[in-house]
Amino acid sequence: MDFKQPVQGQNTSMPPSPALYGQPPPPPSYPPMVLQEFVIANGITDRNLKAFPSETSMRMYKEYNKLSKHHLDFPRAKSNQNASIGLPLVISKRCLSIGLGDTSYLRFFECVPAPEARDRLYDKVDNRHIGEVLRRKFIGYTRYRLQLKGVETVVFAHLRLPIVDLRINDERFRFVKAISPVLNPDRFLYDLYLLAPDQVSLVDNMDSSRKVHKSNLLLGGLLHNIFPIRWCPRDRSKYISPHKCGSFDYYRSWEMFTRTKKCSVFSMYTYAVGNVDATAAVEFRSLILVAVSLILQSIEDDLHLARTARRNSNTTTNNVH
């Protein structure tokens, strides 16, 4: 092995450790934070969703789906997918469960590279089940129990206020939906906040029952939830925090007849620890919040279907009369 010779006069000894002089070690360095945009895509039926770590990743995935193993770009595509680039981060599939108590709402799958399958690219057989969402309705709120890779995160969606609360470790997050009379109801926008210690959250004082504590101020009394007070846009300021850390925004796509159509974008600040186009570089906290955005997208899809059904019903009634 050919070792480089030291330059004449160069000090080749290791620098002395600060501990030798009684000095504290230097503080740990953290990677810079960047705004990462996760892309949510639906298909023709809108029931299943795919989340990608970036716009580039989604574009590569759609391009690779068109390649055969004899295509000149196949080796490049295979190499990228083996490095978890050009793959969905997570796929959610809707469940058609009904009944009382906790019912299955979503199932989650991760897309695993298959380097041993040298003659093909990613296929749905490579999907691995990693979790699910159980939904249950209560007076004043709906609970979503997100179970992902053995970790449970409880998500509470308020039925009267446009807020969705959750906790990840010691951090309490809140999605706040923008409400405006001039905003098309299909074009939703949520802002994501990290709550301050003195702010009340639906997850506060939650016990093993995984229910909102009965004395929680955000729920109010029973009459508030049976006869809800009309929400005003100016009330939004009461529930936001100075610490905004992301957003979840509707996207209007004009693509037709495609299995992967961009429908929304979840943006948040993350630590730059690798290639932003690679699913393997996504930290677990970000994965949980992406999964919550898939819950919100599914909720918005349900609201859209309900509005469409009402419009169709009104049209039919008007035509009859």
Phi, psi and omega per residue, in radians:
M1 nan 2.345 -3.065
D2 -1.612 1.895 3.111
F3 -1.634 2.474 3.088
K4 -1.262 2.389 3.105
Q5 -1.402 2.485 3.116
P6 -1.161 2.583 3.081
V7 -1.223 2.473 -3.114
Q8 -1.009 2.263 -3.137
G9 1.536 -0.070 -3.099
Q10 -1.383 2.398 3.083
N11 -1.432 1.936 -3.063
T12 -1.651 0.000 3.135
S13 -1.355 2.712 3.108
M14 -1.233 2.541 3.095
P15 -1.116 2.510 -3.115
P16 -1.122 2.493 3.112
S17 -1.260 2.434 3.108
P18 -1.019 -0.492 -3.100
A19 -1.127 -0.462 -3.126
L20 -1.153 -0.428 -3.124
Y21 -1.857 0.243 3.135
G22 1.301 0.249 3.142
Q23 -1.614 2.537 3.105
P24 -1.212 2.616 3.098
P25 -1.139 2.709 3.138
P26 -1.107 2.637 3.141
P27 -1.132 2.647 3.134
P28 -1.144 2.535 3.111
S29 -1.666 2.417 -3.134
Y30 -1.942 2.539 3.097
P31 -1.163 2.671 3.136
P32 -1.167 2.711 3.102
M33 -1.627 2.456 3.131
V34 -2.269 2.716 3.071
L35 -1.491 1.948 -3.139
Q36 -1.782 2.333 -3.120
E37 -1.899 1.885 3.070
F38 -1.520 2.290 -3.076
V39 -1.761 2.243 3.075
I40 -1.773 2.321 -3.122
A41 -2.279 2.514 3.038
N42 -2.059 -3.127 -3.129
G43 -2.068 -2.738 -3.095
I44 -1.170 -0.659 -3.084
T45 -1.508 -0.338 -3.138
D46 1.220 0.075 -3.092
R47 -1.512 -0.547 3.120
N48 -1.875 2.549 -3.071
L49 -2.227 2.607 3.041
K50 -2.140 2.396 3.057
A51 -1.997 2.289 -3.137
F52 -2.016 2.611 3.138
P53 -1.234 -0.243 -3.136
S54 -2.877 2.900 3.049
E55 -1.117 -0.711 3.129
T56 -1.072 -0.733 3.131
S57 -1.062 -0.744 3.112
M58 -1.133 -0.738 -3.134
R59 -1.102 -0.711 3.104
M60 -1.140 -0.721 3.125
Y61 -1.031 -0.791 -3.138
K62 -1.159 -0.639 3.107
E63 -1.171 -0.755 -3.088
Y64 -1.182 -0.499 3.130
N65 -1.099 -0.328 -3.103
K66 -1.625 -0.096 -3.030
L67 -1.567 2.454 2.958
S68 -1.678 2.938 -3.111
K69 -1.210 -0.221 3.120
H70 -1.647 -0.056 -3.111
H71 -1.252 2.568 -3.117
L72 -1.087 -0.495 -3.128
D73 -1.536 0.003 -3.099
F74 -1.049 -0.830 -3.131
P75 -1.013 -0.717 3.124
R76 -1.129 -0.754 3.136
A77 -1.112 -0.733 -3.137
K78 -1.121 -0.729 3.130
S79 -1.098 -0.749 3.129
N80 -1.129 -0.788 -3.128
Q81 -1.171 -0.575 3.053
N82 -1.101 -0.453 3.093
A83 -1.654 0.280 3.112
S84 1.138 0.490 3.095
I85 -1.885 2.338 -3.100
G86 1.467 0.486 3.124
L87 -2.253 2.626 2.979
P88 -1.109 2.507 3.053
L89 -1.257 -0.788 -3.140
V90 -2.703 2.580 3.092
I91 -2.073 2.344 3.054
S92 -1.964 2.428 3.113
K93 -2.167 2.336 -3.102
R94 -1.297 2.551 3.068
C95 -1.926 2.560 -3.105
L96 -1.872 0.759 -3.121
S97 -1.492 2.452 3.055
I98 -2.295 2.802 3.125
G99 2.383 -3.102 3.138
L100 -1.551 2.842 3.120
G101 1.305 -2.748 3.134
D102 -1.283 2.204 3.094
T103 -2.143 2.583 3.140
S104 -1.169 2.255 -3.107
Y105 -1.968 -0.811 3.126
L106 -2.430 2.674 2.963
R107 -2.152 2.457 -3.083
F108 -1.964 2.476 3.110
F109 -2.345 2.470 2.999
E110 -1.822 2.639 -3.096
C111 -1.719 1.977 -3.012
V112 -1.746 2.269 3.062
P113 -1.060 2.601 -3.134
A114 -2.190 1.280 -3.108
P115 -1.100 -0.428 -3.140
E116 -1.242 -0.391 3.096
A117 -1.554 1.470 -2.971
R118 -1.283 -0.343 -3.042
D119 -1.772 0.229 3.119
R120 -2.606 2.821 3.044
L121 -1.686 -2.994 -3.123
Y122 -0.961 2.443 3.080
D123 -2.417 2.818 -3.092
K124 -1.084 -0.317 3.077
V125 -1.171 -0.266 3.128
D126 -1.500 -0.046 3.133
N127 -1.233 2.410 3.126
R128 -2.137 2.217 -3.137
H129 -1.200 2.209 -3.086
I130 -2.187 -0.044 3.127
G131 2.930 -3.098 -3.126
E132 -2.714 2.987 3.066
V133 -2.161 2.233 3.053
L134 -1.844 2.291 -3.085
R135 -1.979 2.473 3.053
R136 -2.591 2.373 -3.109
K137 -1.728 2.392 3.076
F138 -2.201 3.021 3.062
I139 -1.231 2.007 3.083
G140 1.704 -0.271 -3.114
Y141 -2.816 2.858 3.024
T142 -2.077 2.361 -3.138
R143 -1.814 2.354 3.051
Y144 -2.109 2.013 3.108
R145 -1.656 1.816 -3.115
L146 -1.572 2.028 3.123
Q147 -1.979 1.968 -3.006
L148 -2.329 2.026 3.121
K149 0.916 0.735 3.084
G150 1.446 0.019 3.141
V151 -1.973 2.260 -3.142
E152 -1.760 2.331 3.044
T153 -2.177 2.158 -3.127
V154 -1.619 2.229 -3.106
V155 -2.060 2.200 3.125
F156 -1.946 2.177 3.060
A157 -1.876 2.015 -3.136
H158 -1.212 2.415 -3.131
L159 -1.540 -0.311 -3.123
R160 -1.840 -0.626 3.117
L161 -1.828 2.544 -3.122
P162 -1.431 0.996 -3.123
I163 -2.226 2.588 3.086
V164 -2.317 2.076 -3.037
D165 -1.949 2.574 3.057
L166 -2.753 2.882 3.097
R167 -2.247 2.347 3.006
I168 -2.144 1.948 -3.022
N169 0.975 -2.084 -3.120
D170 -1.727 0.117 -3.105
E171 -1.784 2.284 3.101
R172 -1.847 2.137 -3.103
F173 -1.920 2.706 3.086
R174 -2.505 2.205 2.934
F175 -1.590 2.248 3.115
V176 -2.078 2.122 -3.095
K177 -1.490 2.387 3.081
A178 -1.334 2.252 3.125
I179 -2.057 2.136 -3.132
S180 -2.579 2.362 3.130
P181 -1.163 -0.339 -3.137
V182 -1.688 -0.048 -3.106
L183 -1.553 2.235 3.037
N184 -0.986 2.189 -3.066
P185 -1.049 -0.410 3.115
D186 -1.339 -0.341 -3.088
R187 -1.698 1.343 -3.046
F188 -1.378 2.789 3.041
L189 -2.607 2.171 3.035
Y190 -2.030 2.440 2.965
D191 -1.847 2.460 -3.128
L192 -1.824 2.270 -3.122
Y193 -2.192 2.575 2.921
L194 -1.659 2.044 -3.024
L195 -1.255 2.535 3.059
A196 -1.318 2.739 -3.094
P197 -1.003 -0.532 -3.080
D198 -1.554 0.035 3.138
Q199 -1.574 2.488 -3.141
V200 -1.432 2.407 3.113
S201 -2.252 2.706 3.091
L202 -1.160 -0.325 -3.122
V203 -1.539 -0.043 -3.098
D204 -1.162 2.439 3.050
N205 0.990 0.531 3.118
M206 -1.326 2.323 -3.139
D207 -1.793 -2.868 -3.068
S208 -1.159 -0.266 3.117
S209 -1.299 -0.227 -3.138
R210 1.045 0.634 3.094
K211 -2.009 2.745 3.031
V212 -1.140 2.333 -3.123
H213 -1.039 2.392 -3.027
K214 -1.077 -0.393 -3.140
S215 -1.687 0.174 -3.109
N216 -1.094 2.236 -3.052
L217 -1.180 -0.414 -3.111
L218 -1.239 -0.451 3.127
L219 -1.378 -0.609 -3.084
G220 1.272 -2.881 3.137
G221 -1.416 3.037 -3.122
L222 -1.078 -0.681 -3.113
L223 -1.141 -0.538 3.119
H224 -1.084 -0.575 -3.068
N225 -1.592 -0.439 3.080
I226 -1.418 -0.687 3.096
F227 -2.095 1.361 -3.013
P228 -1.128 2.494 3.066
I229 -1.382 2.458 -3.118
R230 -1.095 2.326 -3.129
W231 -1.422 2.355 3.102
C232 -1.931 2.466 3.139
P233 -0.969 -0.575 -3.115
R234 -1.215 -0.313 3.113
D235 -1.249 -0.236 -3.095
R236 -0.980 -0.631 -3.075
S237 -1.108 -0.353 -3.122
K238 -1.266 -0.347 -2.974
Y239 -2.047 -0.015 3.109
I240 -1.601 3.006 -3.113
S241 -2.198 2.754 3.053
P242 -1.163 -0.234 -3.013
H243 -1.810 1.328 3.070
K244 -1.365 2.307 -3.066
C245 -2.262 0.070 3.121
G246 3.086 -3.083 3.109
S247 -2.731 2.772 3.084
F248 -2.299 2.029 -2.888
D249 -2.268 2.397 3.056
Y250 -1.119 2.554 3.067
Y251 -2.314 2.238 3.130
R252 -1.606 2.002 3.113
S253 -1.832 2.463 3.123
W254 -1.764 0.145 3.094
E255 -1.225 2.564 -3.137
M256 -2.192 2.566 3.010
F257 0.948 0.905 3.087
T258 -2.280 2.576 3.136
R259 -1.432 -0.225 -3.112
T260 -2.343 1.651 -3.092
K261 -2.108 2.146 -3.137
K262 -1.055 2.214 -3.111
C263 -2.188 -0.312 3.116
S264 -2.861 2.911 -3.132
V265 -2.350 2.235 3.030
F266 -1.862 2.058 -3.103
S267 -1.991 2.382 3.070
M268 -2.729 2.756 3.101
Y269 -1.449 2.214 3.137
T270 -2.297 2.857 3.069
Y271 -1.365 2.332 -3.138
A272 -1.369 1.651 -3.074
V273 -1.987 0.160 -3.129
G274 2.985 -2.825 3.135
N275 -1.234 2.079 -3.086
V276 -1.193 -0.246 3.106
D277 -1.522 -0.115 -3.076
A278 -1.706 2.318 3.113
T279 -1.171 -0.516 -3.112
A280 -1.187 -0.309 -3.110
A281 -1.534 -0.068 -3.088
V282 -1.424 2.151 3.134
E283 -1.261 2.777 -3.007
F284 -1.148 -0.639 3.110
R285 -1.059 -0.739 3.101
S286 -1.126 -0.676 3.119
L287 -1.064 -0.720 3.110
I288 -1.083 -0.789 -3.122
L289 -1.196 -0.564 3.024
V290 -1.124 -0.734 3.100
A291 -1.082 -0.669 3.089
V292 -1.140 -0.661 3.091
S293 -1.130 -0.542 3.050
L294 -1.198 -0.598 3.027
I295 -1.109 -0.810 -3.140
L296 -1.096 -0.698 3.106
Q297 -1.093 -0.701 3.115
S298 -1.144 -0.677 3.075
I299 -1.087 -0.794 3.137
E300 -1.130 -0.627 3.079
D301 -1.105 -0.713 3.110
D302 -1.124 -0.729 3.113
L303 -1.110 -0.688 3.119
H304 -1.108 -0.758 3.119
L305 -1.108 -0.675 3.124
A306 -1.154 -0.726 3.103
R307 -1.122 -0.711 3.123
T308 -1.108 -0.722 3.130
A309 -1.112 -0.697 3.120
R310 -1.149 -0.739 3.121
R311 -1.099 -0.737 3.126
N312 -1.133 -0.664 3.123
S313 -1.150 -0.739 3.125
N314 -1.146 -0.658 3.119
T315 -1.130 -0.742 3.123
T316 -1.113 -0.733 3.137
T317 -1.115 -0.745 3.140
N318 -1.148 -0.632 3.128
N319 -1.194 -0.592 3.132
V320 -1.172 -0.697 -3.123
H321 -1.463 nan nan
